Amino acid sequence: MQQQISLITLGVADLGRSKRFYGEGFGWKPVFETPGIVFYQMNGLVLGLWPTSDLEGDMQRPGLVRPGAFALAHNVPAKKDVQPVLDRLAAAGGRILRPADEPPHGGFRGYVADPDDHAWEIAWNPSWAIAEDGRITFRI
């Protein structure tokens, strides 16, 4: 089976508030939206924002708990780019979880939570090549 992720859907409490975070914070533009769902075309996958109650109904799994034990990541091409992205996301309704610093394994990163407490790592890793379309290649 091919190693791929096609779609990541985040359950959100307020779609408008989340659109502001992703639009103003990351500068992302929806590829498709209705009053009840928003999709962003990413580099090789789609990110969806859907009201949590609708996601629960679709999964037939009531009572979804947040935040989950995972982090999404957005890598940037240079160390100097990490802090401005964190600042922009915080200004767009996010909450800084961890200020930018250097982890023991190298690079530079910080964490921010979106308005629904989904954690995002904003990182620069000198071992990862980022193509013009945003795709990352792990340099071996």
Buried (B, 14 or more C-beta within 10 A) or exposed (E): EEEEEEEBBBBBEBBEBBBBBBBBBBEBEBEEBEEEBBBBEBEEEBBBBBBBEBBBEEEEEEEEEEEEEEBEEBBBEEBEBBBEBBBBBBEBBBEBBBEBEEEEEEBBBBBBBBBBEBBBBBBBBEEBEBEEEEEBEEEE
